[in-house]
Amino acid sequence: MRLTPRREEVQQVVEILESDQFKSADDMAKALIKEVAEMLDMRDWVALTHRFGDGQLGINWGPFSSGIEANRYAEKVGINGKFGVVKLYSPGLLLANAQGAKKATKDFCTNTHCMHASWVHSALGNSRGKCVLETCPCTKYAGK
């Protein structure tokens, strides 16, 4: 799996590395692993699907960061049959869209009472910027 670090992800890791709040290297390592796992949980991935030449279901692999990466992997594997790519939607992102992000994140409202995805905020008339989820008290989108 190829990873391209995103600027905001790098910044979050740097904050942990430069922090004085950890008592030991083990504590810092645990915090880093948890932080990176949360970041990766917010990404969409793809899986490589396979069928043998006779149509029998084959083996599925993943995750991959892109369809291009998955197809390149299929070429290297050298198994006959047909390959396809299926998008794996991020469970963390889907949950954050519905319930709000765990912390202020790119493309999510930074209002601590909201923290829903930016696209959940209205672009119409008097309600412009208001979160359209009935359970959210946010009256104006606050982005990063």
C-alpha positions as CSV (number, residue, x, y, z in Angstrom):
1,M,0.0,0.0,0.0
2,R,1.5,3.3,-1.1
3,L,0.8,6.3,1.2
4,T,1.2,9.9,0.3
5,P,1.3,11.9,3.5
6,R,-1.0,14.8,3.5
7,R,0.1,18.1,5.0
8,E,-2.4,18.1,7.8
9,E,-1.5,14.5,8.7
10,V,2.2,15.4,8.9
11,Q,1.4,18.3,11.1
12,Q,-0.5,16.1,13.6
13,V,2.5,13.7,13.8
14,V,4.9,16.6,14.3
15,E,2.8,17.9,17.1
16,I,3.1,14.5,18.9
17,L,6.9,14.3,18.2
18,E,7.5,17.8,19.6
19,S,5.2,17.4,22.6
20,D,6.5,17.2,26.1
21,Q,3.5,15.4,27.5
22,F,4.8,11.9,27.1
23,K,6.6,10.1,30.0
24,S,8.4,7.6,27.8
25,A,9.2,6.7,24.2
26,D,6.7,3.9,24.5
27,D,3.9,6.3,25.4
28,M,4.8,8.5,22.4
29,A,5.0,5.5,20.1
30,K,1.5,4.4,21.2
31,A,0.1,7.9,20.7
32,L,1.7,8.0,17.2
33,I,0.3,4.6,16.2
34,K,-3.2,5.6,17.4
35,E,-3.0,9.0,15.6
36,V,-1.9,7.4,12.3
37,A,-4.6,4.7,12.6
38,E,-7.2,7.4,13.0
39,M,-5.9,9.3,10.0
40,L,-6.0,6.2,7.8
41,D,-9.5,5.4,9.0
42,M,-10.6,8.7,7.5
43,R,-9.3,7.7,4.0
44,D,-11.2,5.8,1.3
45,W,-9.3,2.8,-0.2
46,V,-9.8,0.3,-3.0
47,A,-9.7,-3.4,-3.1
48,L,-8.6,-5.6,-6.0
49,T,-11.2,-8.3,-7.0
50,H,-10.4,-11.4,-9.0
51,R,-12.3,-14.1,-11.0
52,F,-10.7,-17.1,-12.6
53,G,-11.2,-17.6,-16.3
54,D,-14.1,-19.9,-15.8
55,G,-16.0,-17.3,-13.8
56,Q,-15.3,-18.9,-10.4
57,L,-14.7,-16.4,-7.7
58,G,-11.0,-15.8,-6.9
59,I,-9.1,-13.9,-4.3
60,N,-9.6,-10.3,-3.2
61,W,-6.8,-8.1,-2.0
62,G,-6.6,-4.7,-0.3
63,P,-6.4,-2.1,0.8
64,F,-4.7,-0.1,-2.0
65,S,-4.6,3.7,-2.1
66,S,-5.8,3.9,-5.7
67,G,-7.1,1.9,-8.6
68,I,-3.8,2.4,-10.5
69,E,-1.9,0.9,-7.6
70,A,-4.3,-2.1,-7.4
71,N,-4.0,-2.8,-11.1
72,R,-0.2,-2.6,-11.1
73,Y,-0.3,-5.2,-8.3
74,A,-2.6,-7.4,-10.4
75,E,0.0,-7.3,-13.2
76,K,2.7,-8.4,-10.8
77,V,0.7,-11.3,-9.2
78,G,0.5,-13.1,-12.6
79,I,-2.7,-15.0,-11.9
80,N,-4.9,-15.6,-15.0
81,G,-8.5,-14.3,-14.9
82,K,-10.2,-11.0,-14.7
83,F,-9.5,-8.3,-12.2
84,G,-11.6,-5.4,-11.0
85,V,-11.3,-2.6,-8.5
86,V,-13.9,-1.8,-5.9
87,K,-13.9,1.3,-3.8
88,L,-13.9,0.7,0.0
89,Y,-15.5,3.7,1.6
90,S,-13.9,4.8,4.9
91,P,-15.9,3.7,7.9
92,G,-14.4,6.5,9.9
93,L,-15.3,9.1,7.3
94,L,-18.9,7.8,7.0
95,L,-19.3,7.9,10.7
96,A,-17.8,11.4,11.0
97,N,-20.2,12.6,8.3
98,A,-23.1,11.5,10.3
99,Q,-21.9,12.1,13.9
100,G,-19.1,14.7,13.4
101,A,-15.4,14.3,13.4
102,K,-13.6,13.3,16.6
103,K,-11.5,16.5,16.3
104,A,-11.2,19.5,14.0
105,T,-10.2,18.1,10.7
106,K,-9.8,19.4,7.1
107,D,-13.2,19.5,5.3
108,F,-15.1,19.3,8.6
109,C,-16.6,22.2,10.6
110,T,-14.3,23.3,13.4
111,N,-17.3,24.4,15.5
112,T,-17.0,22.0,18.5
113,H,-20.8,21.7,18.7
114,C,-20.9,20.6,15.1
115,M,-17.8,19.1,13.5
116,H,-19.8,17.7,10.6
117,A,-18.6,17.6,7.0
118,S,-18.5,20.9,5.1
119,W,-21.0,19.6,2.5
120,V,-23.6,19.0,5.2
121,H,-23.9,22.8,5.6
122,S,-26.5,24.6,3.6
123,A,-25.6,26.9,0.7
124,L,-29.1,28.3,0.3
125,G,-30.5,31.7,1.3
126,N,-31.0,32.6,5.0
127,S,-29.8,29.1,6.1
128,R,-26.5,29.5,4.3
129,G,-23.7,27.9,6.4
130,K,-26.1,26.2,8.8
131,C,-25.7,22.5,9.4
132,V,-28.7,20.8,7.8
133,L,-28.7,17.9,10.3
134,E,-31.7,18.4,12.6
135,T,-29.7,17.2,15.6
136,C,-26.9,19.8,15.1
137,P,-27.1,23.3,16.7
138,C,-24.5,24.7,14.4
139,T,-25.8,28.0,12.8
140,K,-22.7,28.9,10.8
141,Y,-20.0,26.8,9.1
142,A,-16.5,27.4,10.6
143,G,-13.9,25.8,8.3
144,K,-10.1,25.7,8.6
